Amino acid sequence: MSNRISVGVIVALGMLGSTVAFAQTDACGAKKFTKKIEKTMGAAEKAFNAKQWDQVLSSVAEAEAAGVEQTEFDKYWIHEFRGRALLSQQKYAESVKDLDAGLASPCMEEGDKPARQKILLQLAYQLKDYPKVIEVGNRILQTNPDPEIGVYVGNAYYIADDYESTRRVMKDVVAKQEAGPKPPDEITYRILQGACVKLKDNACVAELLEKLVTHYPKQSYWQDLMGLLMAQTKNNNQLLNMWRLAYGVDAVVDPAEYMEMAQLALGQGLPGEAQAVLDKGFEKGVFTTARQKEQATQLLNESKRAVTLDKSTLAGQDTAARAKTTGDNDAKLGAAYLSYGENEKAVEALQRGLGKGGVKNADDAGILLGIAYLRLGNKPEAAKAFNTVKVDPTMARIAKLWLLNT
């Protein structure tokens, strides 16, 4: 991930007002221009309302050159006219001094200050003045905890390589936005994720990747998430279920990944699943080198031989499982049926086993039942099955991610 995440900046004149209003505070003093420059400032106002920016600048320069002692009111509107005109001409760096002065003036109404602060924040970001972004943004956040402001501040901290502050600010932003009617923007999650990566906070990274695949499901996010979770798995059963999920969301892309998944399935006594995975790899053309093709072919042939033997015993396994008072054999039979694409038989066997009880790995059976229902297009029943996975936290996490497909 790049250490420079961009946030779009839109500086809108509408936030400043496109016409002039003269309702200043009492601290501003007399609310009229000094007589000697009254006509010139009136011309500036007329040009401003007509959006004749060069004329605004010319009139303001003439007023300043008049050599009169300026009142607070005079100063305020000289800065306002010039700052707004320069901003409208997209002369951002030149406009900041005047817009800052307007904000500091006793003549600015309190109600107008939040919009001005936001404009100055956006201008600082546009001009890559990140310390100013942080300063202005934090000042705004003290009285207005606006998540949009937080994004600017968090991103400025990120660009300044202050990842602790980025994480602190962006966690608050994400929490506030998630409490609203729609999820945070993708870039908002990415800024926080980037900070967590830099801080080696893997729990935070995984949490953010889960949010990204939930709301912005890209293959790259799934691959990153699955890689991170696989590194934390404790046994082959968990790992195989991780691969099943990755396979189900089309996040298995590397030749070695196809072969690892097939080997795990074969090791778990599911040659049909191993063969299906390898067949898909060959179909997609993932095995490109001679060495890859040789290894994959050897594993595929081994899987096919095991499939021939396994299928010849399925009928006997089915009879024996039905006769058992506990459901572990039914669950194993259901896994076998699922591996051969016999989804209806898989549902029947898995349900029967779970109904009897005594299934040694009920979480695995619940996930497989959910997958079988998904393949049959029955999402409501798939969701019910995935929601039964609760014993093993890792398996429960896998089931939660499967639920995104329901």
Helices and strands as residue ranges (DSSP letters): G 13-15, G 26-28, H 35-49, H 53-64, H 72-88, H 92-104, G 110-112, H 113-126, H 130-143, H 147-159, H 163-178, H 186-198, H 202-215, H 219-230, H 236-248, H 255-267, H 271-284, H 290-323, H 328-339, H 343-356, H 362-375, H 379-386, H 393-402, G 403-405
